[in-house]
């Protein structure tokens, strides 16, 4: 078993910093404890608890870093077949390109 830095845990959800650095300065992964293949298969009760956890983690990360992103992937973009949400902040997060208004 790999030790991880647990950020939040409920009876149904685990939020942790992965043991291998992710794609940002701050990186927390939020997962349901029971296997859910993707967002498309998430039942409403688990979804509500998971979203509550994501909200708590994003509030914590935003308070520490001034903002963050909450990201998930589906289908061919989903590299891990267990639903999860990445909460990321700082160097390494995707930045939208600002369009010129002129």
C-alpha positions in Angstrom: 0.0 0.0 0.0 1.3 3.5 -0.9 1.1 6.2 1.7 -0.6 9.4 0.5 -1.2 12.7 2.1 -4.9 12.6 2.9 -6.6 16.0 2.6 -10.2 14.9 3.3 -11.9 11.6 4.0 -15.6 10.7 4.4 -17.3 7.3 4.5 -17.7 7.5 0.7 -14.9 9.8 -0.6 -11.1 10.2 -0.3 -9.2 13.3 -1.3 -5.4 13.0 -1.3 -2.2 14.4 -2.7 -0.7 11.7 -4.9 2.8 10.3 -4.0 4.1 11.2 -7.4 3.9 15.0 -8.2 1.1 15.9 -10.6 0.6 18.5 -13.2 0.6 21.5 -10.8 2.3 23.0 -7.8 -0.8 21.9 -5.7 -2.5 18.7 -6.8 -5.3 16.9 -5.0 -7.2 13.9 -6.3 -10.8 13.4 -5.1 -12.2 9.8 -5.6 -15.2 7.9 -4.6 -14.2 4.9 -2.4 -16.5 2.5 -4.2 -15.6 1.8 -7.8 -17.2 4.1 -10.3 -15.9 3.8 -13.8 -16.6 7.4 -14.9 -18.7 10.4 -14.3 -21.3 8.9 -16.7 -21.8 6.0 -14.2 -21.8 8.1 -11.0 -25.0 7.6 -8.9 -26.6 10.8 -7.5 -26.0 10.0 -3.8 -22.3 9.3 -4.3 -22.2 12.3 -6.7 -23.6 14.6 -4.0 -21.1 13.5 -1.4 -18.2 13.7 -3.9 -19.2 17.2 -5.0 -19.4 18.3 -1.4 -15.8 17.0 -0.9 -14.6 18.7 -4.2 -16.2 21.9 -2.9 -14.3 21.6 0.4 -11.0 20.8 -1.3 -11.4 23.6 -3.9 -12.2 26.1 -1.1 -9.0 25.0 0.8 -6.8 25.2 -2.3 -8.3 28.5 -3.4 -7.7 30.0 0.0 -4.1 28.9 -0.1 -3.3 29.7 -3.8 -5.9 32.4 -4.8 -7.8 30.0 -7.1 -7.7 26.5 -8.6 -9.1 24.2 -11.3 -11.3 21.2 -10.8 -10.9 18.8 -13.7 -12.2 15.4 -14.7 -11.9 13.4 -18.0 -14.2 11.0 -19.9 -13.8 8.4 -22.5 -10.5 8.2 -24.4 -9.2 11.2 -22.3 -9.7 9.3 -19.1 -6.3 7.6 -18.3 -7.6 5.9 -15.1 -10.8 3.9 -15.2 -11.9 5.0 -11.7 -13.7 8.3 -11.6 -11.7 11.1 -10.1 -11.5 14.8 -10.0 -8.2 16.7 -10.0 -8.0 19.9 -8.0 -4.9 21.8 -9.2 -3.4 25.2 -8.6 -0.1 27.0 -9.3 2.5 26.3 -11.9 1.5 23.6 -14.3 -2.3 24.2 -14.6 -3.8 24.8 -18.0 -4.3 28.4 -18.8 -6.9 29.7 -21.1 -5.6 32.0 -23.8 -7.0 35.5 -23.4 -8.4 36.9 -26.6 -7.6 40.4 -27.6 -10.6 42.8 -27.5 -9.2 45.1 -30.1 
